[in-house]
Amino acid sequence: MARWPRRCALFLFLVLFDGRAVARADDPIDTNRPNVTESPRVLASGYLQLESGWTRFMTEVPGSPDATADAFGEVLLRQGLGTASELRVFAPTRVRFDVDGGDAVNEWAPFALGAKQRLTAQGASWSSAIVGTLGLPGGSGPLKRRLLDPGVSLVAGHGFGSLEIDANAGAGLSGNPGSREWSENAAVALLFPVRKGVNAYVEYYVLFVKDVDPAGAADAGLTFPLRNDFQLDVRYGMSLSTGPDQHYVGAGFAKRWGSRAPTYGDAAR
């Protein structure tokens, strides 16, 4: 029982701070939310995109009070550079922890920076990219980071008509002085249209940390591209790991600024 709080923290970290995923459609906007699995696409040069949302994590442990954590913001800014690169800024996210029978506690997750570089030419049957992130010191409470946390992922994607499969594999170094640990992560997602203006995904992702049971989860969601430059999304996911019963729900949006519809690469979202 003593290990379940650590599993909860890993589950929250995996959903909030792993490179977050793609919702594809036949619409030009290409987003990095609401799912976790990265796409090999990059934002076109000269375009700025804002992505933001809210997620509620719910934990149920037999014999203990239920707990929730609400993440507000989840802000990601993306800037396209050239034809194959983009820069990213993950703004601090406010997280409200609430346990039945106790007072709510508000904490902040710190800044992070990132970049994506496409490795294959546009139009290739299999697309690939490399994604790097660097967590900066900051934050508060259990989310406080005192050192730089680097991470890198290899990303691949392939289209099958209106369907697409994306897969990621990565590693990162995290933790504070005296408790630094390497972790590995993997994710796979299937993306498909439901009908005009509605797209969906299902995925599985997992985080491996030494001496801790793998933190795996599955989720599914819908995206609603209302315009070429604006999208709404919803999602639901659950932990598949041993330990407490954990699940989450979320919603968000993405907005792109630019004077023309960009070309994202080999497959449309």
DRENDRENVO-239636 format. One line per field, with one value per residue (C-alpha): residue number from 1; residue in one letter; x, y, z. Coordinates in Angstrom, 2 decimals, m for minus. Each point is the difference from the previous one (the first is absolute). Example, Ala and Ser with C-alpha at 12.3 -4.5 7.8 and 13.67 -1.06 7.14 Angstrom:
! DRENDRENVO-239636
vexke	1 / 2;
kefi	A / S;
px	12.30 / 1.37;
py	m4.50 / 3.44;
pz	7.80 / m0.66;
END
This chain:
! DRENDRENVO-239636
vexke	1 / 2 / 3 / 4 / 5 / 6 / 7 / 8 / 9 / 10 / 11 / 12 / 13 / 14 / 15 / 16 / 17 / 18 / 19 / 20 / 21 / 22 / 23 / 24 / 25 / 26 / 27 / 28 / 29 / 30 / 31 / 32 / 33 / 34 / 35 / 36 / 37 / 38 / 39 / 40 / 41 / 42 / 43 / 44 / 45 / 46 / 47 / 48 / 49 / 50 / 51 / 52 / 53 / 54 / 55 / 56 / 57 / 58 / 59 / 60 / 61 / 62 / 63 / 64 / 65 / 66 / 67 / 68 / 69 / 70 / 71 / 72 / 73 / 74 / 75 / 76 / 77 / 78 / 79 / 80 / 81 / 82 / 83 / 84 / 85 / 86 / 87 / 88 / 89 / 90 / 91 / 92 / 93 / 94 / 95 / 96 / 97 / 98 / 99 / 100 / 101 / 102 / 103 / 104 / 105 / 106 / 107 / 108 / 109 / 110 / 111 / 112 / 113 / 114 / 115 / 116 / 117 / 118 / 119 / 120 / 121 / 122 / 123 / 124 / 125 / 126 / 127 / 128 / 129 / 130 / 131 / 132 / 133 / 134 / 135 / 136 / 137 / 138 / 139 / 140 / 141 / 142 / 143 / 144 / 145 / 146 / 147 / 148 / 149 / 150 / 151 / 152 / 153 / 154 / 155 / 156 / 157 / 158 / 159 / 160 / 161 / 162 / 163 / 164 / 165 / 166 / 167 / 168 / 169 / 170 / 171 / 172 / 173 / 174 / 175 / 176 / 177 / 178 / 179 / 180 / 181 / 182 / 183 / 184 / 185 / 186 / 187 / 188 / 189 / 190 / 191 / 192 / 193 / 194 / 195 / 196 / 197 / 198 / 199 / 200 / 201 / 202 / 203 / 204 / 205 / 206 / 207 / 208 / 209 / 210 / 211 / 212 / 213 / 214 / 215 / 216 / 217 / 218 / 219 / 220 / 221 / 222 / 223 / 224 / 225 / 226 / 227 / 228 / 229 / 230 / 231 / 232 / 233 / 234 / 235 / 236 / 237 / 238 / 239 / 240 / 241 / 242 / 243 / 244 / 245 / 246 / 247 / 248 / 249 / 250 / 251 / 252 / 253 / 254 / 255 / 256 / 257 / 258 / 259 / 260 / 261 / 262 / 263 / 264 / 265 / 266 / 267 / 268 / 269;
kefi	M / A / R / W / P / R / R / C / A / L / F / L / F / L / V / L / F / D / G / R / A / V / A / R / A / D / D / P / I / D / T / N / R / P / N / V / T / E / S / P / R / V / L / A / S / G / Y / L / Q / L / E / S / G / W / T / R / F / M / T / E / V / P / G / S / P / D / A / T / A / D / A / F / G / E / V / L / L / R / Q / G / L / G / T / A / S / E / L / R / V / F / A / P / T / R / V / R / F / D / V / D / G / G / D / A / V / N / E / W / A / P / F / A / L / G / A / K / Q / R / L / T / A / Q / G / A / S / W / S / S / A / I / V / G / T / L / G / L / P / G / G / S / G / P / L / K / R / R / L / L / D / P / G / V / S / L / V / A / G / H / G / F / G / S / L / E / I / D / A / N / A / G / A / G / L / S / G / N / P / G / S / R / E / W / S / E / N / A / A / V / A / L / L / F / P / V / R / K / G / V / N / A / Y / V / E / Y / Y / V / L / F / V / K / D / V / D / P / A / G / A / A / D / A / G / L / T / F / P / L / R / N / D / F / Q / L / D / V / R / Y / G / M / S / L / S / T / G / P / D / Q / H / Y / V / G / A / G / F / A / K / R / W / G / S / R / A / P / T / Y / G / D / A / A / R;
px	0.00 / 2.93 / 0.92 / m3.34 / 0.62 / 3.08 / m2.00 / m2.56 / 2.74 / 1.42 / m3.47 / m0.56 / 3.46 / m0.48 / m3.29 / 0.96 / 3.61 / 0.73 / m0.07 / m3.69 / m1.66 / m1.62 / m3.59 / m0.15 / m2.63 / m0.46 / 0.45 / 3.23 / 0.31 / 2.46 / m0.07 / 2.14 / m3.05 / m2.09 / 1.77 / 3.50 / 1.52 / 2.09 / m0.42 / 3.00 / m1.54 / 1.35 / m1.71 / 0.70 / 2.52 / m1.21 / m3.11 / m0.76 / m2.37 / m1.49 / m1.34 / m1.61 / m2.40 / m1.09 / 0.32 / m1.50 / 1.83 / m1.97 / 1.55 / m1.95 / 1.75 / m2.01 / m0.08 / 1.32 / m1.66 / m0.41 / 2.35 / m0.15 / 2.52 / m1.19 / 2.58 / m0.91 / 1.76 / 2.15 / 1.24 / 2.22 / 1.31 / 1.40 / 1.99 / 0.81 / 3.58 / 0.84 / m1.61 / 1.04 / 0.39 / m2.03 / 0.66 / m2.25 / m0.62 / m1.99 / m1.31 / m0.50 / m3.17 / m2.01 / m0.95 / m2.61 / 0.28 / m3.13 / m0.50 / m3.44 / m0.17 / 3.05 / 0.91 / 0.83 / 3.61 / 1.05 / 3.41 / 1.78 / 1.76 / 3.08 / 0.94 / 1.43 / 1.52 / m0.04 / 0.74 / m0.99 / 2.03 / m1.52 / 2.41 / m1.71 / m1.08 / m3.60 / m2.00 / 1.98 / m2.01 / 1.31 / 0.62 / 2.38 / 1.26 / 2.01 / m1.47 / 2.04 / m1.23 / 1.77 / m1.82 / 1.14 / 0.41 / m3.07 / m3.47 / m1.22 / m0.85 / 0.26 / 0.34 / 3.07 / 2.99 / 3.50 / 2.07 / m0.24 / m1.92 / 0.94 / m1.98 / m0.02 / m2.42 / 0.07 / m3.31 / m1.40 / m3.30 / m1.67 / m3.32 / m2.38 / m2.60 / m2.07 / 1.72 / 3.36 / 2.29 / 2.58 / 2.58 / 2.56 / 2.93 / 2.01 / 2.03 / 0.56 / 1.79 / m2.06 / m0.11 / 1.66 / 3.48 / 0.47 / m2.86 / 0.91 / m1.33 / m0.10 / m3.35 / m1.11 / m3.36 / m1.91 / m3.32 / m2.12 / m3.18 / m2.57 / m1.66 / m3.06 / m2.94 / m3.46 / m1.91 / 0.51 / 1.25 / 0.58 / 3.17 / 1.03 / 2.97 / 0.75 / 3.42 / 2.14 / 3.08 / 2.34 / 2.81 / 2.79 / 1.92 / 2.50 / m1.46 / m3.55 / m2.69 / m0.56 / m2.49 / m2.22 / m3.22 / m2.49 / m2.18 / m2.29 / m1.26 / m1.74 / 1.13 / m2.27 / 1.74 / m2.47 / 2.20 / 3.31 / 1.71 / m2.10 / m0.77 / m1.76 / 0.72 / m1.18 / 1.58 / m0.35 / 2.71 / 0.75 / 3.02 / 0.68 / 2.66 / m0.29 / m0.90 / m2.70 / m2.83 / 0.92 / m1.75 / m0.27 / m2.12 / 1.00 / m0.89 / 1.85 / 0.56 / 2.65 / 0.31 / 2.45 / 0.96 / 1.17 / m0.94 / m0.44 / m0.75 / 3.37 / 1.04 / 0.79 / 1.42 / m0.91 / m3.42 / m2.86 / m1.50;
py	0.00 / 2.37 / 0.10 / 1.17 / 3.78 / m0.31 / m1.81 / 2.83 / 2.58 / m1.96 / m0.28 / 3.78 / 0.76 / m2.35 / 1.57 / 3.65 / 0.22 / m2.70 / 1.38 / 0.23 / m1.26 / 0.42 / 0.18 / m0.48 / 0.91 / 1.24 / 3.53 / 2.02 / 0.58 / m2.41 / m0.19 / m1.47 / m0.82 / m1.64 / m3.36 / m0.85 / m1.59 / 2.39 / 0.41 / 0.42 / 3.17 / 3.47 / 3.39 / 1.96 / 2.82 / 3.34 / m1.33 / 0.25 / m2.42 / 0.09 / m3.18 / m0.09 / m2.02 / m1.52 / m3.53 / m1.55 / m3.01 / m2.21 / m2.55 / m2.53 / m2.13 / m2.51 / 1.12 / 3.50 / 3.28 / 0.58 / 2.55 / 2.27 / 2.20 / 2.68 / 1.30 / 3.44 / 1.51 / m2.71 / 2.79 / m0.91 / 2.62 / m1.30 / 2.02 / m1.39 / 0.44 / m0.83 / m3.01 / m2.69 / 1.51 / 1.57 / 1.49 / m0.55 / 1.68 / m1.79 / 2.66 / m0.76 / m1.96 / 0.64 / m3.26 / m0.11 / m3.08 / m0.87 / m2.94 / m0.74 / 1.38 / 2.24 / 3.45 / 0.49 / 0.85 / 2.00 / m0.61 / 0.90 / m2.23 / 1.75 / 1.25 / m2.29 / 0.63 / m2.28 / m0.46 / m2.39 / m0.85 / m2.00 / m2.69 / m1.21 / 1.91 / 1.08 / m2.59 / m2.99 / m3.15 / m0.06 / 3.38 / 0.46 / 2.74 / 0.57 / 1.98 / 1.51 / 1.55 / 1.78 / 0.51 / 3.19 / 0.48 / 1.44 / m0.98 / m0.64 / m2.77 / m3.57 / 1.42 / 2.11 / m0.60 / 0.99 / m1.22 / m0.10 / m3.08 / m1.00 / m2.42 / m1.25 / m2.09 / m1.60 / 0.33 / m1.92 / 0.11 / m1.73 / 0.60 / m2.69 / 1.91 / 1.90 / m1.82 / 0.82 / m1.64 / 1.94 / m1.55 / 1.51 / m1.27 / 2.24 / 0.50 / 2.76 / 0.96 / 1.47 / 0.48 / 2.29 / m0.26 / m3.39 / m1.62 / 0.39 / m2.85 / m0.93 / m1.05 / m1.45 / 0.55 / m1.39 / 0.84 / m1.06 / 1.61 / m0.74 / 3.11 / 0.00 / 2.16 / m0.61 / 2.29 / 3.41 / 2.37 / m2.72 / m2.06 / m2.57 / m1.85 / m2.91 / m0.60 / m1.80 / 1.42 / m1.13 / 1.37 / m2.20 / 1.08 / m2.11 / m1.85 / 1.18 / m1.98 / 1.28 / 2.89 / m0.87 / 1.64 / m0.01 / 2.84 / 1.13 / 3.35 / 2.12 / 3.12 / 2.57 / 2.20 / 2.89 / 2.01 / m0.48 / 1.78 / m1.02 / m3.35 / m1.26 / m3.34 / m2.36 / m3.16 / m2.77 / m2.32 / m2.55 / m1.57 / m3.65 / m0.37 / m1.92 / 2.09 / 2.63 / 0.48 / 3.09 / 1.67 / 3.45 / 2.24 / 3.13 / 2.63 / 2.70 / 2.02 / 0.97 / 3.26 / 0.78 / 3.41 / 0.45 / 1.60 / m3.24 / m3.67 / m1.74 / m3.32 / m2.46 / m2.87 / m3.33 / m0.59 / 2.31 / 0.18;
pz	0.00 / 0.68 / m3.69 / m1.37 / 0.48 / m2.19 / m2.66 / 0.13 / m0.52 / m2.96 / m1.55 / 0.33 / m1.43 / m2.94 / m1.08 / 0.59 / m1.04 / m2.50 / m3.50 / m0.62 / m3.00 / m3.18 / m1.11 / m3.73 / m2.54 / m3.53 / 1.32 / m0.21 / 3.75 / 1.60 / 3.79 / 2.74 / 2.14 / 1.33 / m0.19 / 1.21 / m3.11 / m2.10 / m3.75 / m2.35 / m1.49 / 0.71 / m0.08 / m3.19 / 0.01 / 1.31 / 1.75 / 3.70 / 1.71 / 3.51 / 1.60 / 3.44 / 2.12 / 3.30 / 1.37 / 3.14 / 1.45 / 2.40 / 2.37 / 2.06 / 2.65 / 2.07 / 3.63 / m0.80 / m1.00 / m3.72 / m1.51 / m3.04 / m1.78 / m2.43 / m2.48 / m1.34 / m2.98 / m1.60 / m2.26 / m2.93 / m2.46 / m3.30 / m2.53 / m3.45 / m1.27 / m3.61 / m1.62 / 2.49 / 3.48 / 2.78 / 3.43 / 3.03 / 3.35 / 2.72 / 2.39 / 3.73 / 0.75 / 3.17 / 1.74 / 2.77 / 2.26 / 1.98 / 2.39 / 1.46 / 3.50 / m0.39 / m1.25 / m3.68 / m0.86 / m3.06 / m1.55 / m3.24 / m2.51 / m1.45 / m3.47 / m2.67 / m3.41 / m3.01 / m3.68 / m2.78 / m3.09 / m2.85 / m1.24 / m3.18 / m3.09 / m0.43 / m1.89 / 1.31 / 0.73 / 3.57 / 1.63 / 2.90 / 2.30 / 3.16 / 2.91 / 2.81 / 3.26 / 2.83 / 3.28 / 1.76 / 3.76 / 1.71 / 1.13 / 3.53 / 2.46 / m1.33 / m3.55 / 0.84 / m2.27 / 1.17 / m2.93 / m3.78 / m1.21 / m3.58 / m2.15 / m3.58 / m2.09 / m3.42 / m1.83 / m2.99 / m1.86 / m2.93 / m1.77 / m1.26 / m1.98 / 2.57 / 2.91 / 1.51 / 2.53 / 2.02 / 2.32 / 2.40 / 2.06 / 2.29 / 3.14 / 2.53 / 3.19 / 2.84 / 3.75 / 2.50 / 1.59 / 1.61 / m1.92 / m3.70 / m2.15 / m3.65 / m1.40 / m3.32 / m1.67 / m2.95 / m1.64 / m2.96 / m1.36 / m2.69 / m1.49 / m2.25 / m1.15 / 1.50 / m2.35 / m1.58 / 2.68 / 2.62 / 0.37 / 2.60 / 1.45 / 2.31 / 1.54 / 2.53 / 1.70 / 2.76 / 2.17 / 1.39 / 3.12 / 1.92 / 3.02 / m0.80 / m1.79 / m3.57 / m0.09 / m2.96 / m1.11 / m2.87 / m1.19 / m2.80 / m1.17 / m2.61 / m1.83 / m1.63 / m2.60 / m0.21 / m2.39 / m1.77 / 2.89 / 3.03 / 1.67 / 3.14 / 1.69 / 2.75 / 1.43 / 2.58 / 1.26 / 2.71 / 1.62 / m0.83 / 2.71 / 3.25 / 3.03 / 0.48 / m2.47 / m2.05 / m2.91 / m1.52 / m2.23 / m1.84 / m2.59 / m1.86 / m3.15 / m2.54 / m1.96 / m2.80 / m1.32 / m3.58 / m3.32 / m1.93 / 0.70 / 0.56 / m1.51 / 2.78 / m1.98 / m1.42 / 1.62 / 0.87 / 3.44;
END
